């Protein structure tokens, strides 16, 4: 029992039930399939069970009743049980029954992909380059300076050396991986690649300039992909003469470990580009999920409102940060508590994403928590600054 009188299980429900409701509404809207929503949260967040499968485990009626009680207490429209949840509860049916789509053919490489380009020299770019090279693809990675290009190479050398130490790669295979890597300081080196993945700064102007340049440089039919987690991919396509070749490949950090890639299509993205990227993800050992071009995609759209709700709940004094972290880990089985995760992601990044979701969907309940805004204003950004919601000094 916490200071407010709520049990840890009750506190967990206060946070998790709206998350489950958001997932139902996402599926209900046709934005993503049930299988992809569940896979996204399992492989993108490390959750033991996806949200729709969680509802099946708990029972649609039980989840509906819990949300109805929460809605009666808060009046927040986000807590009103989704229509489909109500329907399944009344009919006594499950999402497993609802989302059966029959047999789906495995995606195939509709366009040849043997040589890949990566633009950027940060941790994400280096990780993506390593993933492709380990999977047998030739990789050209481009950075602004010789030092930055050399740092990517050094990082991959270090990463593959650790794999050898762990017995997951032998010396000969490591040498083959490194031999597939070519560094360059000019984008012209991307002229003959089959696919380019950009992983540069999350700045629309910077990315737009890059895509206009890639349009000039890359061969006809080359796929132009972005790892953006928040920017409108449609705008990047519009910067080119080939919006049909532009697609999102949202890798999760660290790219060498995290299995999920959100494959994001715009209204202009060609079907063979979508299928090729999905097949490529499978080829390099990733789990691809499909979604459209809107703020948050699947994972961030479901994850960050829950994290924001946790901050708002703590502001009420219902429980301490540590109590909420412990409750969610114990009763939801999530690998980290909400405040632990906020501090890992970075509170500045978390605030920016929540602001984007609020702007995109216009839901008052998505307004950023005051304590999150305050943490950012005070420079308490999380682990990277030594202090966030928790203290790491």
N, C-alpha and C positions, 0 to 999 in steps of 0.2 A: 504494500500500500504506500502511495506517495503522499506528499504533504497535502495534496488537494483531495485525497480520499479515493482517487482513481487507482485501479490496479494496473500493473504493467500491461496486461492483456487489453484492458480498455483503452489505455493510451495508444497502444499499437493500432487498435482498430480505428481510432480517431484519425490516424495518419494513413493507414493502408486502405481503408474502405473507399475514400475519394480517389485514390490511385487506381483501384479496381474499376471504379465507375468511369474514370477517364478512358481506361482501356476499352471498356464496352462501347463507349461513344465513338472512339476511334474506329473500332471494327464496324459499328452500326453505320457510320458515315461512308464506308467503302474505301477509306484511306489506305488500309492495309488488311491483309488476310489475318485470320485468327492465328494461323500457324506462324506467320511472320511476326506478329505482335509478341507472341509468347517467346519465340526464338530470340527476338531482339533483346528482351529483358533478361533472359537467361545468359546469353553469350555476351551482351554488352555491359551488364551490371553484375553478373555472377549470381543472380538470384536462383535459388534451387528449383523454382517452378514459375512459369509465366503467369501473368495476371488472369487470363481467361481460364487456364487450368486450375488456378487457385480458387476461382469461383466455383468450378466444378467440384473441387475437393470439399469446400465449405458448404456448398449448396446454394443455388441461386436465391432461394427464398430467404435463407439466413443472411446473405449479403444484402439483399433488398431490404429486409427488416432493419438491419443495422444502419443502412444509409438513411432510411426513412426516419429513424429516431434521431440521427445526426442532423438531418434536414430540419426536423421539427425544432431542434435546439438552436441551430445557427441561422436558418432561413436562407442559406447560401444556395443559389440555383445549382451550383456544381455538386451539391450533396443530394439533390433530388435523384432518386434511382432512375437510371437510363430506361427508356421505353423497352428496349430489347431485354434488359435484365428483368423488368416487370413481367414481360411476356413469358420468359423461360421459367420464372418462379411460379406463375399461375399454371403453366402447362406441365411443370415438373420435368423439364428437359434440361439438357446440358449443352455447353458450348461445343463439346466434342461431337455431339449430334448435329448441332446447328452449323458448324463450320466444315463439315465433310464436303470436300470439293471434287471427290473422285480422283482418279489417277492423273498425275501431272507429269508430262515428259521432262526428262532431265535437260537442262539448258545446254546448248551446244555453241561452240565458237563459230558464229556465223561470219565473222571476219577474222582473218589470220592475226595471231598475236604471238610473235616470237621475240620481238625486240621492244623493250619498254623504256620510256623516258620518265625521269623523276625530276621535278623542278623544286629546289629548296634544299637547305642544308641543316635544318633543325632535327630534333630527335625523331619527329614523325617521318620526315622525308628519308632519313637514314634507315629507319626501321622498315619502311615500305620498300626501299631499294634492296635491303637484305632479304626480305620476304620473297621478292621476285627472283633474285639471284639464286637463292636456295632452292627454288622450284624449277631451276633449269633455264630461266629466261635471261637473255642478254639485257643488260641495264646500262643506260647512259644517264648519269645524274649531273645536274647543272647547278652551279652556285656562282655567286658574284665574284669571288676572289679565289686565288690558288689556295690560300690558307683555309678557307671554308670548305673547299672541295677536299683538301687533304684531311680535314677533320672528320668528314663523312667516312672516308676510307678507313681512318684510324678507328672510328667507332665500330665499324662493321668488322674490322680485324679483331677488335677486342671481343665483340659479341660472339663471333664464330669461334674464337679461341675458348671461350667459356663453354660452348657447346661440345667442343672436343674434350675438355676436362670432364664434362658430365657424361661422356660416352654417347652423346646423341649425334655426333658427327666425327668422322675419322679425318686424319690429316690430309689424305688425298682429296676427299670430298670438299674439305675446306678450301684447298688450293683451287679447286674447280670453281667454287663459288666466287672467290676473289678474282679469278681470271675473267669472270663474266661481267665485272664492273669496269666501267669507263667513266672517268670524271672529266668535266669540261667547264669552262667559264663563259662559254658563249652558247646562246640558245640555238644557234645554227646547227649545233651538233645533233639536234633533235629532228633533222630534216627527213630521216628515213625510218623513224620508229613507227611502230604500229599503234601504240597507245602512249599518251603522256598523262601522268598523274602529277598535278601541282599540289604542293604542300608548303605554300608560302604564307605570309602574314594574313590574318583575318581582316582584310581591308578591301572593301569593294572596288575602290579606285585602282589599287595596286593589282588586284586579280583581273580586273577588266582590261587593264593595259596588257597584262600577260597573255590573256586569251586572244586579244587582237593580234599580238605578235605571233602566237602559236598558229593562228589561222594563216598568217603569211608564210610561216616557215614549214609547217608540217605537210606531208604529202596528202593528196586527196584520199579520203577514206580512213585516215588516221582518227582514232578516238581521242577526244580531249576530255579528261576527267578532272574533277576538283575534289579535294578532301574537306571542303568547307563543312562546318557543323552548323552554320547559322545564316549564311548569306544566300540571297536568291540566285539559284543556278540559272534560271531563265535569263537574268541580266547578263550573265557571262556568255551564254549562247548568243544573245543579241549583239555582243561585241564581235562576233565572227560572221562569216558568210556561210557557215555550216552549222546552224543550231541543232540540226538533226544528229550531229556527231558529238554533242556535248552532254555529259552525264555526271552525276555525283557518285563518288566512291568514298564514303565516309568511313575511314578506318578508325579504330579505337586505339588509344595509347596505353601501353606500348604495342606497336603494330606487330612486333615479332611474337608476342604472346597472346594478345586478345584475338579471339576468333571472329568477331563480328565485323561485317562491312555492310553499311546501309547503302543500297544501290538506289539512287534518287533520279527519277526521270522527270523531265519537263514535258509540257504538252508537245514540244517539238522533237523530243528525243526519238530517234528511229527505233523500231522494235528490234532490229538485228543488233543494234548497239547495246540495248538493254540486255538481250539474251547473251551476247558475247561477254559482257562484263560479269554477268552472273556465273557463266561457265568458267571464266577466268578465276573468279574468286574460289570456286570449288577446286580448280586445278592447283591453286597455291595454298590449299588447306584452310580456307576461310568459309564461314557461314554467311551467305548473302541473304538479306531480306530486302524486299521491294517496297518503295513508298514514293509519294509524289513530292513536288517541290513546294514545301511550306515550312514555316519556322519550326525548328525542333525535331523535324522528321519523326521517327518513332520514339527512340530512347529518351532524348532530351525533353520531348513533349510530355512524357509520362514521369520521368525522374524528377525534374526540377520543381514542378508544382508540389510534389510530395516533400522535397527538401525545404521549400519555402513554407509549406504548412507546418513543418516541424519547428522552424524558427518562430512562427506566429504562435504556436502552441506553447513554446517555452516562455514567450513574452507574457503569457497569461499567468505564469507562476504555477501551472498545473504540475510541473515536475522540473527537476534540474536537467541540464544538458546530459550529464552522465546517466541519469535515470532513463531518459528518452533513448539514448544510444543503446543502453543495455536492454531495454524493453523490446526494441525493434529487432535486435539481433536474436534475442531468445524466442520471441513469439512469432516473428515473420520469417526467421531464418535468413535474413539478409546478411551478407558478409561484413558489412560495416554499419554502424549507426549513422543517422543523418548528419550529425555535426562532425563526426569523424570524416565522412565523405565530403562534406562541404569544404573542410580544411585541406583535404587532399586535392580536390578539383581546383581550389582557389576561390575565395569568396568574391573576388572581382569578376572572374569568369562566370561564376554562378549568378551573380547579380545581372550581368549583361545578358545572359541567356533568359533569365526570368523577365527582364524588361522587354526582350524581343517577343516572348510568348504573350505577355500582357498586351503589347501593341498589336500582335497578329490576331489574337482571338477576342480582345476587348472584354474579357471576363473580369469583373471587379475582384473576384477571388484570386486572380493571378497577380494582383498588385504586389510588388516586392515587399517582403517583411521589413519593418523598420529596423530591426536588429541586424539584418543582413546589410542594409544600406549604411547603418552606423559602423559596422565592422570594416566596411570598405573605406568609408570616409576617414576612419582612424588608422588606416594602413594595416589593420589586422587581417591579412589576406589568407592566412592559413599556414600550412607547414613551410611554404617557401619563405615566409617572413618570420617564422619562429613563434607566431601567435595568430590565432584566428578565434574561433569559438572556444577552442581549447588552447592551452599554453604548451609550447614545445621547446621552451628555452631551458 
